Amino acid sequence: MEFEFDYESKLIELATQINNRTYQPKPSTVFMINKPVKREIFAADFSDRVVHHLIYRAIYLDETFA
């Protein structure tokens, strides 16, 4: 939720880091869930998810050949 409070400046900062090649992913948040079975979850930071979507959209082919 922290990202959305000041999202415009956060996006500008993120874009600057990417363009300057200084972007570094942040550590994942780790937690356990018990349903349906006990397992460990690694959740990426929100800014890292934004970058993941940027990369995906840059390399994904819109045409599917299936």
Steps between C-alpha positions, in 0.01 A plus 500: 500500500794733549559513125155639418520795740763670286486286188594770247832582661562130568446418131728785392768381742460142376523611135812702577663201669416275204629753245820555700541123544515542878177311581548227760217263601401517864494194727182294488262482794488145634205354690331168570146393421326189625212454256463268321844379609783667688730682259742789483408800280747749353322822397682754283500866596237702311758703307663175389162380371465822299840430342400137432194625306715748308739223395214264413329759279830582328578142399159329473375435148137603463442239233445151627562208271304241693 
